[in-house]
Amino acid sequence: MTEVLAPRFDAFDPAVLDDPYPVYARLRESGAACRGGPATWVVTRHAEVTGLLRDHRLGHTFPDGFRTPFAEPGGVANRLLQHIVSSLDPPVHTRVRRAVGRSLSPVVVRGLRPRIEDTVARLLDAAAERGSLDAVADLALPLQIAIGCDLVGVPEPDRDEVWPRAVAIGRAFIPMAPAAGDGGRADDEAAAWLAGYVHALLERRRREPADDVVSRLIAGGELSDDEIVDNVIFLFFAGFETAMYLVTCGLVTLAAHPDQFVRLRADRSLLPSAVEEIARWDAPIQSMARLVQEPVDVGGRTVRPGRALLLLIGSANHDERVFDRPDRFDVGRRPNPHVSFGGGAHHCLGVHLARQEGEVVFGALADRFATIEAAGPPVRRLHPNLRGYDTVPLRVSPA
């Protein structure tokens, strides 16, 4: 009997980059797992993704170059990826996550709320005066630069140099192996510059402590200088871009669903569930990679050690087996067991910041504007893992 091959998932297919959800639906219908890149199986359904996010048989530390084809093997960006908290396994992960987690605790994030509210108010003042805004350039990006740099401790004069390099290393965070890329020289240049900058900032904070992540990590005494540097660079990108994409995708989604914006304006108690639904609807991070360390059964297949599993977060969030009418955007959706912030020991470190920023931004939009409408087609940032935009032109009318 001829074996029937499982479907193959190509995250770099132009149709997937533009709108992966129809492809996800077909893959879920075919089974819980499908083929991916070299030595990689892709997991599509909610039950399996949820369980595997917490499975101790899966690791996060990949061989050099295995999951980072756009970062030069042996280069600065690739070395960085081997040492950040999301790439570590216990017991090192436990120690590093504890230290970094304390610096991003709910108490710390709540202390940022006045700054977030003031920044959002200023940005929306300008939008109201114009009657328009670009969700990226006029709101999500400047908000994230201000709050991310405040949290880490980057002084105002340095921010125009720091932030573009933090964005530039994003290509190194593609968690899958596509066809050959063009190398990682640009990523290495950005990573090397940021490493030098954070080392200098660390020395400055030893002399002049402040209320920021770098100072708290120094005071905690649990991490080496290199561990602090690597994970502060990681926070620049991964911890803060999650919140930026949540805000941007939320604006796109609310503009496309005016009835749901009307509901939100009428009932502010829906803000927490609206943020969760935005996270489910178009997850900022679409997939998470794990390395199989012991045999694992997925969808009737045994995946051997040394293989990778790509857990499709975006697909799990639209699984018909779990969500009632998953293709319907509902700001009051409950329950909403989405997995956009991961799960288990590697649950997203920036989740408190993302949720708080989402509630502040969408609450302020509901207060200030009666309508949010598309003023032109949004331009998506084509990335196989991150769902973001380069530009989102919108029209707004005062409440």
N, C-alpha and C positions, 0 to 999 in steps of 0.2 A: 504494500500500500504506500502511495506517495505521501510524504509528510506535507501538510499544509502550513506554509510559512505564515507567521504572524505578520500583521501590517508593520510598516516601518514609519517612524516619526522623524521628520526632518525639520528641526527648529529654524533652519535657514531658508526654508521654502518661502518665496515672496508672499504667498497666500497666507502662510502661518504668521509671518512677521506683521502683516497688515491686520488680520483677524483670525486668531487661532481657534476660536470657539467652535465653529462648524467642524473643523478637523478633530478637535477633542471629542465631540459628540460621536463621530464615526469610530474613533479609536475605542471609546468606552463601550460602544455597542459590540465591537469585535472581541473584547476581553479586558481583563484587568491589567495586562502587560503587553507591550509590543516591542519591536526591535528599535534600537536607537543607533548611535554611532558605534565605532569600534569598541567591543567588549562592554557594551552598555545596553541595559534593558530599561524601558520607559514604563512607569506605573501611572495608570490613568484614572482609577476609581477612588472615591473618597475613603471607603473602608480600608483599602490596602494602603493608601497614602498615609492616612492617620495612624495606622498601626506601625508602619515602617518609620515614621518620624520619631517613634519612641523605642525602636527595636535595638537592643544592645548588641546585636550581631552585626550591625552596620557601623562603619567608622567614618570619620571625616578627614583623616589624614591620608592624602593621595600621594602616590609616587611622583617624583619631580616631573612636571610636564604633562601628567596624565590628563588633567581636566582643564588645563590653562593653555590652549593652543595659541592664543594671541600674546602670551607672555613668554619671552625667550627663556628656554630651559637654562638654569644657572644664572639668569639675570636678576636684577634688583626686584622687579615686580613679582617674579615667580618665587623668589626667596620670601618676600613679604607674605605671599599667599600661604606659605607653609607654616607661618608663625602667628597668624591672626586667630582670634578666639574661635571663629566659625570653622577653622580647619584643624582644630585640636581635639584629641581624645583624652579621656581621663587617664591618669590623675592630673595631668597638666591643665587640661581644659577646666577642670573643677576649680583649680586655684586661680587661673586667669579670669574666668568668667565671674567668680566671686568678687574679685577686685574691680573689674570693669563695671559689673552690675551695680556695685555700690555707688559708683560715680555717676550712674544714670538712674538712680532709684526714683520711685514715685515722689518722694520728698524733694529731691533735687529738681525734678521736672516741674513739680507744682510751683517751685520758686521762680521758674521762668515764665509763668503765665502772664504777669503784668507786662513783661517785655514783649511777649507774643501778641497780646491784645493791643499794645501801643503801636507795634510795627504794622499789624494788620489794619488798624484804624487809619494810619498814615497812608498806606498803600491804597486803601479803598477811598479815601478822601480824593486822591488824585484821579482814580477811576470815575468817581461820581461826577467830578468836574468835567471830565472829558466825555462821559457817557459811554465809555468803552474801556476794555482792558484786554491785554493778552494774559491768559492764565499763567503762562510760564514767565515771561519777561517782566510783567508788571505785578505779579503776586507771588507765585510759588518759589521762584528762584531767589528774588531778593529777601523773602521771608526766611528761606532756608539758610542763605548766606549769613544773615544777621543772627539767627538763633543758633545755628550750628557753630559758628565762630565764637559767639558768646559762651556757649557751653564748654567748648574745648579750651578757650582762652586766647584766641588769636586777636591781637590788637587791631583796631580799625585800619591803620595805615597799611597793614600787611595783607588785607583780605583780597584785594584785586590780584595779587600774585598767588595766593594760596588756593583759592577756590577753583580757578580753571584747571589747575594741575590735579586737584582732587577729582574733578570730573573726568580728566583725561585718562586716569588709570582704570576707569570703568570697564574698558574692554577686557582687562585681565580677569574680570569676575564672571566671564562666560563659563558656566559649569558643565561644558560638554565638549566633545571633540568633533569639529566639523572637518571639512576638507581644509587643505593647507591655507594658512593665513599669510600675512605679510610680515610676520615677526612681531616682536614687541618692543622695538627700539623706543617708540614714543612713550610707551608705558614705562619703560625703564628710566627714561629721562625724567618723567614726572615723579616716579617713585623715589628716585635718587634725590631729586630736589626737595621733596617733601620730607624725606628722612633727615636730610641735613637741617631743614628748617625746624622740625620738631625736636631734634637733639638740641638745637640752640635755644628753643623755647623752654625745654626742660631745664637747662642750666639757668636760664633767667628766672624760672619759677622757684628754683632752689634758693636763689638769693632774695626773690621778691614773691612770696606765695600770694595767691589770689583765690577767689571763689570760682574755680573752674576745674575741669576734668583732670588736666595735667597736674595741678597742685594736689588734688585729692589722691591721685595715683601715687605721687611721690610720698605723701604723708602716710598712705597705707602701708608702704614698705614691703608689699608682697611681690612686686614685679621688678625685674631688672630694667635697666635703662632701655635696652633693645626691645623688650616686651612692651614697655610703655610706648615707645616710638611706633612700633608696628601696629599696635591696636588703636592708637590715636589716629593714624593714617586710615585705618579701616573704618573708624567712626566717621571720619570726614566724608567717606563715600557711602558705605553701605548703611550706616546708622541713620544718616540724614537724608539720603536720596529716597529712601522708603517713604518718609513723610512728604517730601516734595512731590513724588509721583502720586501719592494718595490725594493730595490737594488738587493737582492738575487733572487727574482722571475724574475726580469728584465733580469739578466744574464742567468738564465735558459731558458727564453723565447727567447732571442736573439740567444743563441746557437742552439736552436731548429728551428729557422727561419733565416738561414744565408742570405737569400735574403733581409730581412728587415734590417739586420745589414749593408749590402752593401748600401742600400738606405740611411741609417743614415750617413754612412761614406762619401757619395757623397754630402749630403745636410744637414749641421748642423742646418739650420732653422727648421728642423723637430724635434729637441730636445724637445721643449715643448709638441708637440702633441705625441711624442713617450712616454714621461713620463706618460701622461694621458692614453694612450692606455695600457701601462704596468699595471697601476693601475686598469683599467677596466678588462683586460684579466684575471688576477688572483689576485683579491682584497686581500690585506694583512689582512683586517678584513672582515670576510664573513657574519657576522650578527650583528644586534643591537637589543637589547630588550627594550620594552616599556610596561608600566603598564597602562591598560585601566582604566580611571577615570570616563568617561561617556560612554554610549552605542555608539558603532562604528559599522558601516556596512562595511564589507569587503567581496567582492566576493559574495554578496547576502546573507551573514550570519550576524546576529547581535551578536557582541561580548560584553558580559556584563562587567560592572565594576568589578575590582578585578582579571580579567583574564590578562594574558600576551600576547603580540604580539611579535613574533620573526621576524624581517624584514630581509629577505635574500638578503643581498647586492650583493653577488656573483651571485645569480640567476637573480636579476633585471638587472645586467650589461650584461647579455647574452640574454635578452628578444628580441625575433624576431620581436615583435610588434614595437620596437623602433630602434634597431640597424640593419643596413644592413649587412647581412652575419656575425652575431656575433661570429661564430666559426672561423673567419678569423682574424689573427693578422695583424694589419695595422698601422705602425708607423705614417702614415699621416692621420689617421682617423679624419674626421671632418664632421658634428658635433659629439661630443662624450659626451653625457649627463650622464656619469656614476655617481654612487652614492657612490664610494669607500671612500670618505671623509665625508660621512654623509650629513646632510642638516639641515636647520632651525637653531634654537638657539644653538643646540649642534653640529654644524659643527666642524670637527676635528681641535683641537688647534694646532696640529703639521703639518698642511697642508703646510705652507710656507717652513718649514724645509724639509719636504719630497720632495717637488717639486724641491727645490734648490739642495739638495743632488743628486736627480735623474739626473738633468741636468748636474751637475758637473761630476758625475761618468760616465754616458753614453757618454758624450762628450769626456772625457779623454780616455775611451776605444776606441772610434772611432778614436781618434788622434793617439793612441799608437799601435793599433793592426789591422792587416789585416783580421784576422779570430779569432773567438772564437768557440771552439768545445768541446763537451762533452768528457771527458777522462774516463768516467765510469758512472754508474747509480747514479743519485742524491738520497740522503736519506732524505725523507721528515720528518719533525717534525710533528707527528700525533697529531693534536689539533682540536677540533670541531669548533673553531672560527677563529684561526689565521693560515694563509697559509704561512708557513715557511719551512725551511730545516735545517737539522743538518749538512749536508755536500754536497757540489756540486763541484766535481772535473772537472776542465776544462783545455784544452790546448789552448795556445795563440801563435800566430805568429806575428812578428813585421811588422809594416806597411812599 
